[in-house]
Amino acid sequence: MTKPKNEILGMTTVTYKYQITIPKKVREKHKFKEGDTIIFVEEDNRIYLKSSIE
């Protein structure tokens, strides 16, 4: 089984209040909506975003 390639979906900047905006391409592809809870997962020194609904 081959490992899927990484795809960069966008970039964001951390604000002075430590907030980020999820890029439109990511929101649309993963159907994030206002009020959704997102989990930050660290694995192998990388951070992933994951919907809490999964």
mmJSON file of the N, C-alpha and C atoms, coordinates in Angstrom:
{"data_MODEL":{"atom_site":{
"group_PDB":["ATOM","ATOM","ATOM","ATOM","ATOM","ATOM","ATOM","ATOM","ATOM","ATOM","ATOM","ATOM","ATOM","ATOM","ATOM","ATOM","ATOM","ATOM","ATOM","ATOM","ATOM","ATOM","ATOM","ATOM","ATOM","ATOM","ATOM","ATOM","ATOM","ATOM","ATOM","ATOM","ATOM","ATOM","ATOM","ATOM","ATOM","ATOM","ATOM","ATOM","ATOM","ATOM","ATOM","ATOM","ATOM","ATOM","ATOM","ATOM","ATOM","ATOM","ATOM","ATOM","ATOM","ATOM","ATOM","ATOM","ATOM","ATOM","ATOM","ATOM","ATOM","ATOM","ATOM","ATOM","ATOM","ATOM","ATOM","ATOM","ATOM","ATOM","ATOM","ATOM","ATOM","ATOM","ATOM","ATOM","ATOM","ATOM","ATOM","ATOM","ATOM","ATOM","ATOM","ATOM","ATOM","ATOM","ATOM","ATOM","ATOM","ATOM","ATOM","ATOM","ATOM","ATOM","ATOM","ATOM","ATOM","ATOM","ATOM","ATOM","ATOM","ATOM","ATOM","ATOM","ATOM","ATOM","ATOM","ATOM","ATOM","ATOM","ATOM","ATOM","ATOM","ATOM","ATOM","ATOM","ATOM","ATOM","ATOM","ATOM","ATOM","ATOM","ATOM","ATOM","ATOM","ATOM","ATOM","ATOM","ATOM","ATOM","ATOM","ATOM","ATOM","ATOM","ATOM","ATOM","ATOM","ATOM","ATOM","ATOM","ATOM","ATOM","ATOM","ATOM","ATOM","ATOM","ATOM","ATOM","ATOM","ATOM","ATOM","ATOM","ATOM","ATOM","ATOM","ATOM","ATOM","ATOM","ATOM","ATOM","ATOM","ATOM"],
"id":[1,2,3,4,5,6,7,8,9,10,11,12,13,14,15,16,17,18,19,20,21,22,23,24,25,26,27,28,29,30,31,32,33,34,35,36,37,38,39,40,41,42,43,44,45,46,47,48,49,50,51,52,53,54,55,56,57,58,59,60,61,62,63,64,65,66,67,68,69,70,71,72,73,74,75,76,77,78,79,80,81,82,83,84,85,86,87,88,89,90,91,92,93,94,95,96,97,98,99,100,101,102,103,104,105,106,107,108,109,110,111,112,113,114,115,116,117,118,119,120,121,122,123,124,125,126,127,128,129,130,131,132,133,134,135,136,137,138,139,140,141,142,143,144,145,146,147,148,149,150,151,152,153,154,155,156,157,158,159,160,161,162],
"type_symbol":["N","C","C","N","C","C","N","C","C","N","C","C","N","C","C","N","C","C","N","C","C","N","C","C","N","C","C","N","C","C","N","C","C","N","C","C","N","C","C","N","C","C","N","C","C","N","C","C","N","C","C","N","C","C","N","C","C","N","C","C","N","C","C","N","C","C","N","C","C","N","C","C","N","C","C","N","C","C","N","C","C","N","C","C","N","C","C","N","C","C","N","C","C","N","C","C","N","C","C","N","C","C","N","C","C","N","C","C","N","C","C","N","C","C","N","C","C","N","C","C","N","C","C","N","C","C","N","C","C","N","C","C","N","C","C","N","C","C","N","C","C","N","C","C","N","C","C","N","C","C","N","C","C","N","C","C","N","C","C","N","C","C"],
"label_atom_id":["N","CA","C","N","CA","C","N","CA","C","N","CA","C","N","CA","C","N","CA","C","N","CA","C","N","CA","C","N","CA","C","N","CA","C","N","CA","C","N","CA","C","N","CA","C","N","CA","C","N","CA","C","N","CA","C","N","CA","C","N","CA","C","N","CA","C","N","CA","C","N","CA","C","N","CA","C","N","CA","C","N","CA","C","N","CA","C","N","CA","C","N","CA","C","N","CA","C","N","CA","C","N","CA","C","N","CA","C","N","CA","C","N","CA","C","N","CA","C","N","CA","C","N","CA","C","N","CA","C","N","CA","C","N","CA","C","N","CA","C","N","CA","C","N","CA","C","N","CA","C","N","CA","C","N","CA","C","N","CA","C","N","CA","C","N","CA","C","N","CA","C","N","CA","C","N","CA","C","N","CA","C","N","CA","C","N","CA","C"],
"label_alt_id":[null,null,null,null,null,null,null,null,null,null,null,null,null,null,null,null,null,null,null,null,null,null,null,null,null,null,null,null,null,null,null,null,null,null,null,null,null,null,null,null,null,null,null,null,null,null,null,null,null,null,null,null,null,null,null,null,null,null,null,null,null,null,null,null,null,null,null,null,null,null,null,null,null,null,null,null,null,null,null,null,null,null,null,null,null,null,null,null,null,null,null,null,null,null,null,null,null,null,null,null,null,null,null,null,null,null,null,null,null,null,null,null,null,null,null,null,null,null,null,null,null,null,null,null,null,null,null,null,null,null,null,null,null,null,null,null,null,null,null,null,null,null,null,null,null,null,null,null,null,null,null,null,null,null,null,null,null,null,null,null,null,null],
"label_comp_id":["MET","MET","MET","THR","THR","THR","LYS","LYS","LYS","PRO","PRO","PRO","LYS","LYS","LYS","ASN","ASN","ASN","GLU","GLU","GLU","ILE","ILE","ILE","LEU","LEU","LEU","GLY","GLY","GLY","MET","MET","MET","THR","THR","THR","THR","THR","THR","VAL","VAL","VAL","THR","THR","THR","TYR","TYR","TYR","LYS","LYS","LYS","TYR","TYR","TYR","GLN","GLN","GLN","ILE","ILE","ILE","THR","THR","THR","ILE","ILE","ILE","PRO","PRO","PRO","LYS","LYS","LYS","LYS","LYS","LYS","VAL","VAL","VAL","ARG","ARG","ARG","GLU","GLU","GLU","LYS","LYS","LYS","HIS","HIS","HIS","LYS","LYS","LYS","PHE","PHE","PHE","LYS","LYS","LYS","GLU","GLU","GLU","GLY","GLY","GLY","ASP","ASP","ASP","THR","THR","THR","ILE","ILE","ILE","ILE","ILE","ILE","PHE","PHE","PHE","VAL","VAL","VAL","GLU","GLU","GLU","GLU","GLU","GLU","ASP","ASP","ASP","ASN","ASN","ASN","ARG","ARG","ARG","ILE","ILE","ILE","TYR","TYR","TYR","LEU","LEU","LEU","LYS","LYS","LYS","SER","SER","SER","SER","SER","SER","ILE","ILE","ILE","GLU","GLU","GLU"],
"label_asym_id":["A","A","A","A","A","A","A","A","A","A","A","A","A","A","A","A","A","A","A","A","A","A","A","A","A","A","A","A","A","A","A","A","A","A","A","A","A","A","A","A","A","A","A","A","A","A","A","A","A","A","A","A","A","A","A","A","A","A","A","A","A","A","A","A","A","A","A","A","A","A","A","A","A","A","A","A","A","A","A","A","A","A","A","A","A","A","A","A","A","A","A","A","A","A","A","A","A","A","A","A","A","A","A","A","A","A","A","A","A","A","A","A","A","A","A","A","A","A","A","A","A","A","A","A","A","A","A","A","A","A","A","A","A","A","A","A","A","A","A","A","A","A","A","A","A","A","A","A","A","A","A","A","A","A","A","A","A","A","A","A","A","A"],
"label_entity_id":["1","1","1","1","1","1","1","1","1","1","1","1","1","1","1","1","1","1","1","1","1","1","1","1","1","1","1","1","1","1","1","1","1","1","1","1","1","1","1","1","1","1","1","1","1","1","1","1","1","1","1","1","1","1","1","1","1","1","1","1","1","1","1","1","1","1","1","1","1","1","1","1","1","1","1","1","1","1","1","1","1","1","1","1","1","1","1","1","1","1","1","1","1","1","1","1","1","1","1","1","1","1","1","1","1","1","1","1","1","1","1","1","1","1","1","1","1","1","1","1","1","1","1","1","1","1","1","1","1","1","1","1","1","1","1","1","1","1","1","1","1","1","1","1","1","1","1","1","1","1","1","1","1","1","1","1","1","1","1","1","1","1"],
"label_seq_id":[1,1,1,2,2,2,3,3,3,4,4,4,5,5,5,6,6,6,7,7,7,8,8,8,9,9,9,10,10,10,11,11,11,12,12,12,13,13,13,14,14,14,15,15,15,16,16,16,17,17,17,18,18,18,19,19,19,20,20,20,21,21,21,22,22,22,23,23,23,24,24,24,25,25,25,26,26,26,27,27,27,28,28,28,29,29,29,30,30,30,31,31,31,32,32,32,33,33,33,34,34,34,35,35,35,36,36,36,37,37,37,38,38,38,39,39,39,40,40,40,41,41,41,42,42,42,43,43,43,44,44,44,45,45,45,46,46,46,47,47,47,48,48,48,49,49,49,50,50,50,51,51,51,52,52,52,53,53,53,54,54,54],
"pdbx_PDB_ins_code":[null,null,null,null,null,null,null,null,null,null,null,null,null,null,null,null,null,null,null,null,null,null,null,null,null,null,null,null,null,null,null,null,null,null,null,null,null,null,null,null,null,null,null,null,null,null,null,null,null,null,null,null,null,null,null,null,null,null,null,null,null,null,null,null,null,null,null,null,null,null,null,null,null,null,null,null,null,null,null,null,null,null,null,null,null,null,null,null,null,null,null,null,null,null,null,null,null,null,null,null,null,null,null,null,null,null,null,null,null,null,null,null,null,null,null,null,null,null,null,null,null,null,null,null,null,null,null,null,null,null,null,null,null,null,null,null,null,null,null,null,null,null,null,null,null,null,null,null,null,null,null,null,null,null,null,null,null,null,null,null,null,null],
"Cartn_x":[0.858,0.0,0.9,0.629,1.433,0.886,1.793,1.419,0.925,-0.231,-0.741,0.199,0.264,1.095,0.438,1.268,0.755,0.298,-0.769,-1.279,-1.409,-0.773,-0.907,-2.207,-3.111,-4.423,-4.49,-3.499,-3.5,-2.554,-2.479,-1.641,-2.435,-2.027,-2.675,-1.627,-1.972,-1.078,-1.702,-0.885,-1.354,-1.446,-2.611,-2.807,-2.192,-2.202,-1.652,-2.431,-3.664,-4.462,-4.321,-3.352,-3.091,-4.261,-4.978,-6.077,-5.612,-6.263,-5.986,-7.304,-7.23,-8.383,-8.157,-9.143,-9.032,-9.272,-8.323,-8.484,-9.76,-10.327,-11.59,-11.534,-10.437,-10.31,-10.424,-9.851,-9.914,-11.336,-11.954,-13.338,-14.285,-14.163,-15.074,-14.808,-13.543,-13.203,-13.652,-13.53,-13.852,-15.164,-15.886,-17.239,-17.285,-16.243,-16.274,-17.294,-18.066,-19.069,-18.83,-19.39,-19.301,-19.863,-19.145,-19.589,-19.039,-18.439,-17.847,-16.665,-16.444,-15.278,-14.215,-12.99,-11.88,-10.828,-10.284,-9.279,-7.903,-6.912,-5.531,-4.825,-4.256,-3.584,-2.105,-1.221,0.216,0.677,1.377,1.895,3.217,4.257,5.58,6.005,5.808,6.205,5.454,4.276,3.407,2.059,1.385,0.066,-0.978,-2.022,-3.133,-4.404,-5.301,-6.631,-7.587,-8.509,-9.456,-10.814,-11.847,-13.196,-13.526,-14.176,-14.546,-15.722,-16.332,-17.492,-17.064,-15.832,-15.355,-15.393],
"Cartn_y":[-1.183,0.0,1.241,2.184,3.399,4.458,5.243,6.312,7.509,8.096,9.247,10.444,11.241,12.442,13.519,14.351,15.495,16.558,17.24,18.331,19.563,20.648,21.896,22.555,22.739,23.31,24.801,25.345,26.765,27.064,28.342,28.803,29.811,30.002,30.986,31.606,32.718,33.425,33.45,33.259,33.343,34.821,35.249,36.647,36.918,38.182,38.544,37.901,37.465,36.759,35.239,34.804,33.381,32.679,33.395,32.818,32.567,31.603,31.343,31.302,31.54,31.405,30.174,29.299,28.114,28.555,28.296,28.728,28.171,28.946,28.595,27.213,26.9,25.604,24.454,24.628,23.602,23.5,24.655,24.667,23.969,24.281,23.695,22.205,21.82,20.412,19.517,20.021,19.207,19.6,20.505,20.896,21.403,22.173,22.815,23.942,24.06,25.12,25.914,27.109,27.934,27.156,27.161,26.457,25.044,24.496,23.159,23.17,22.047,21.885,21.136,21.662,21.056,20.631,19.438,18.874,19.048,19.462,19.542,18.268,17.518,16.257,16.393,16.006,16.017,14.588,14.383,13.066,13.25,12.597,12.701,14.15,14.969,16.38,17.213,16.774,17.52,17.717,18.783,19.062,18.889,18.146,17.914,18.485,18.962,19.378,18.248,17.999,16.904,17.343,17.013,17.318,16.439,17.011,16.22,15.299,15.453,14.638,13.276,13.146,11.882,10.748],
"Cartn_z":[0.0,0.0,0.0,-0.901,-0.971,-0.031,0.504,1.424,0.614,0.982,0.226,0.346,-0.732,-0.723,0.121,0.713,1.463,0.484,0.813,-0.007,0.883,0.487,1.239,0.809,1.756,1.458,1.74,2.4,2.705,3.848,4.166,5.275,6.087,7.327,8.174,9.097,9.701,10.61,12.0,13.008,14.389,14.753,15.257,15.634,17.002,17.398,18.711,19.85,19.589,20.599,20.447,19.641,19.392,18.713,17.86,17.095,15.666,15.011,13.602,12.837,11.531,10.652,9.787,9.714,8.868,7.427,6.528,5.141,4.498,3.591,2.934,2.284,1.609,0.936,1.938,3.119,4.169,4.714,5.002,5.529,4.571,3.284,2.298,2.094,1.999,1.759,2.911,4.149,5.322,5.988,5.342,5.769,7.21,7.627,8.935,8.897,9.968,10.068,11.35,11.384,12.585,13.768,14.873,16.075,16.2,15.118,15.195,16.16,16.827,17.681,16.895,16.939,16.216,17.227,17.041,17.934,17.289,18.095,17.634,18.09,17.143,17.437,17.074,17.995,17.691,17.455,16.344,15.996,15.256,15.721,15.082,14.888,15.904,15.903,14.858,14.45,13.532,14.208,13.848,14.41,13.316,13.626,12.711,13.321,12.476,12.917,12.588,13.497,13.308,13.82,13.091,13.542,14.742,15.731,16.91,16.611,15.445,15.06,14.527,14.045,13.456,14.437],
"occupancy":[1.0,1.0,1.0,1.0,1.0,1.0,1.0,1.0,1.0,1.0,1.0,1.0,1.0,1.0,1.0,1.0,1.0,1.0,1.0,1.0,1.0,1.0,1.0,1.0,1.0,1.0,1.0,1.0,1.0,1.0,1.0,1.0,1.0,1.0,1.0,1.0,1.0,1.0,1.0,1.0,1.0,1.0,1.0,1.0,1.0,1.0,1.0,1.0,1.0,1.0,1.0,1.0,1.0,1.0,1.0,1.0,1.0,1.0,1.0,1.0,1.0,1.0,1.0,1.0,1.0,1.0,1.0,1.0,1.0,1.0,1.0,1.0,1.0,1.0,1.0,1.0,1.0,1.0,1.0,1.0,1.0,1.0,1.0,1.0,1.0,1.0,1.0,1.0,1.0,1.0,1.0,1.0,1.0,1.0,1.0,1.0,1.0,1.0,1.0,1.0,1.0,1.0,1.0,1.0,1.0,1.0,1.0,1.0,1.0,1.0,1.0,1.0,1.0,1.0,1.0,1.0,1.0,1.0,1.0,1.0,1.0,1.0,1.0,1.0,1.0,1.0,1.0,1.0,1.0,1.0,1.0,1.0,1.0,1.0,1.0,1.0,1.0,1.0,1.0,1.0,1.0,1.0,1.0,1.0,1.0,1.0,1.0,1.0,1.0,1.0,1.0,1.0,1.0,1.0,1.0,1.0,1.0,1.0,1.0,1.0,1.0,1.0],
"B_iso_or_equiv":[0.0,0.0,0.0,0.0,0.0,0.0,0.0,0.0,0.0,0.0,0.0,0.0,0.0,0.0,0.0,0.0,0.0,0.0,0.0,0.0,0.0,0.0,0.0,0.0,0.0,0.0,0.0,0.0,0.0,0.0,0.0,0.0,0.0,0.0,0.0,0.0,0.0,0.0,0.0,0.0,0.0,0.0,0.0,0.0,0.0,0.0,0.0,0.0,0.0,0.0,0.0,0.0,0.0,0.0,0.0,0.0,0.0,0.0,0.0,0.0,0.0,0.0,0.0,0.0,0.0,0.0,0.0,0.0,0.0,0.0,0.0,0.0,0.0,0.0,0.0,0.0,0.0,0.0,0.0,0.0,0.0,0.0,0.0,0.0,0.0,0.0,0.0,0.0,0.0,0.0,0.0,0.0,0.0,0.0,0.0,0.0,0.0,0.0,0.0,0.0,0.0,0.0,0.0,0.0,0.0,0.0,0.0,0.0,0.0,0.0,0.0,0.0,0.0,0.0,0.0,0.0,0.0,0.0,0.0,0.0,0.0,0.0,0.0,0.0,0.0,0.0,0.0,0.0,0.0,0.0,0.0,0.0,0.0,0.0,0.0,0.0,0.0,0.0,0.0,0.0,0.0,0.0,0.0,0.0,0.0,0.0,0.0,0.0,0.0,0.0,0.0,0.0,0.0,0.0,0.0,0.0,0.0,0.0,0.0,0.0,0.0,0.0],
"pdbx_formal_charge":[null,null,null,null,null,null,null,null,null,null,null,null,null,null,null,null,null,null,null,null,null,null,null,null,null,null,null,null,null,null,null,null,null,null,null,null,null,null,null,null,null,null,null,null,null,null,null,null,null,null,null,null,null,null,null,null,null,null,null,null,null,null,null,null,null,null,null,null,null,null,null,null,null,null,null,null,null,null,null,null,null,null,null,null,null,null,null,null,null,null,null,null,null,null,null,null,null,null,null,null,null,null,null,null,null,null,null,null,null,null,null,null,null,null,null,null,null,null,null,null,null,null,null,null,null,null,null,null,null,null,null,null,null,null,null,null,null,null,null,null,null,null,null,null,null,null,null,null,null,null,null,null,null,null,null,null,null,null,null,null,null,null],
"auth_seq_id":[1,1,1,2,2,2,3,3,3,4,4,4,5,5,5,6,6,6,7,7,7,8,8,8,9,9,9,10,10,10,11,11,11,12,12,12,13,13,13,14,14,14,15,15,15,16,16,16,17,17,17,18,18,18,19,19,19,20,20,20,21,21,21,22,22,22,23,23,23,24,24,24,25,25,25,26,26,26,27,27,27,28,28,28,29,29,29,30,30,30,31,31,31,32,32,32,33,33,33,34,34,34,35,35,35,36,36,36,37,37,37,38,38,38,39,39,39,40,40,40,41,41,41,42,42,42,43,43,43,44,44,44,45,45,45,46,46,46,47,47,47,48,48,48,49,49,49,50,50,50,51,51,51,52,52,52,53,53,53,54,54,54],
"auth_comp_id":["MET","MET","MET","THR","THR","THR","LYS","LYS","LYS","PRO","PRO","PRO","LYS","LYS","LYS","ASN","ASN","ASN","GLU","GLU","GLU","ILE","ILE","ILE","LEU","LEU","LEU","GLY","GLY","GLY","MET","MET","MET","THR","THR","THR","THR","THR","THR","VAL","VAL","VAL","THR","THR","THR","TYR","TYR","TYR","LYS","LYS","LYS","TYR","TYR","TYR","GLN","GLN","GLN","ILE","ILE","ILE","THR","THR","THR","ILE","ILE","ILE","PRO","PRO","PRO","LYS","LYS","LYS","LYS","LYS","LYS","VAL","VAL","VAL","ARG","ARG","ARG","GLU","GLU","GLU","LYS","LYS","LYS","HIS","HIS","HIS","LYS","LYS","LYS","PHE","PHE","PHE","LYS","LYS","LYS","GLU","GLU","GLU","GLY","GLY","GLY","ASP","ASP","ASP","THR","THR","THR","ILE","ILE","ILE","ILE","ILE","ILE","PHE","PHE","PHE","VAL","VAL","VAL","GLU","GLU","GLU","GLU","GLU","GLU","ASP","ASP","ASP","ASN","ASN","ASN","ARG","ARG","ARG","ILE","ILE","ILE","TYR","TYR","TYR","LEU","LEU","LEU","LYS","LYS","LYS","SER","SER","SER","SER","SER","SER","ILE","ILE","ILE","GLU","GLU","GLU"],
"auth_asym_id":["A","A","A","A","A","A","A","A","A","A","A","A","A","A","A","A","A","A","A","A","A","A","A","A","A","A","A","A","A","A","A","A","A","A","A","A","A","A","A","A","A","A","A","A","A","A","A","A","A","A","A","A","A","A","A","A","A","A","A","A","A","A","A","A","A","A","A","A","A","A","A","A","A","A","A","A","A","A","A","A","A","A","A","A","A","A","A","A","A","A","A","A","A","A","A","A","A","A","A","A","A","A","A","A","A","A","A","A","A","A","A","A","A","A","A","A","A","A","A","A","A","A","A","A","A","A","A","A","A","A","A","A","A","A","A","A","A","A","A","A","A","A","A","A","A","A","A","A","A","A","A","A","A","A","A","A","A","A","A","A","A","A"],
"auth_atom_id":["N","CA","C","N","CA","C","N","CA","C","N","CA","C","N","CA","C","N","CA","C","N","CA","C","N","CA","C","N","CA","C","N","CA","C","N","CA","C","N","CA","C","N","CA","C","N","CA","C","N","CA","C","N","CA","C","N","CA","C","N","CA","C","N","CA","C","N","CA","C","N","CA","C","N","CA","C","N","CA","C","N","CA","C","N","CA","C","N","CA","C","N","CA","C","N","CA","C","N","CA","C","N","CA","C","N","CA","C","N","CA","C","N","CA","C","N","CA","C","N","CA","C","N","CA","C","N","CA","C","N","CA","C","N","CA","C","N","CA","C","N","CA","C","N","CA","C","N","CA","C","N","CA","C","N","CA","C","N","CA","C","N","CA","C","N","CA","C","N","CA","C","N","CA","C","N","CA","C","N","CA","C","N","CA","C","N","CA","C"],
"pdbx_PDB_model_num":[1,1,1,1,1,1,1,1,1,1,1,1,1,1,1,1,1,1,1,1,1,1,1,1,1,1,1,1,1,1,1,1,1,1,1,1,1,1,1,1,1,1,1,1,1,1,1,1,1,1,1,1,1,1,1,1,1,1,1,1,1,1,1,1,1,1,1,1,1,1,1,1,1,1,1,1,1,1,1,1,1,1,1,1,1,1,1,1,1,1,1,1,1,1,1,1,1,1,1,1,1,1,1,1,1,1,1,1,1,1,1,1,1,1,1,1,1,1,1,1,1,1,1,1,1,1,1,1,1,1,1,1,1,1,1,1,1,1,1,1,1,1,1,1,1,1,1,1,1,1,1,1,1,1,1,1,1,1,1,1,1,1]
}}}
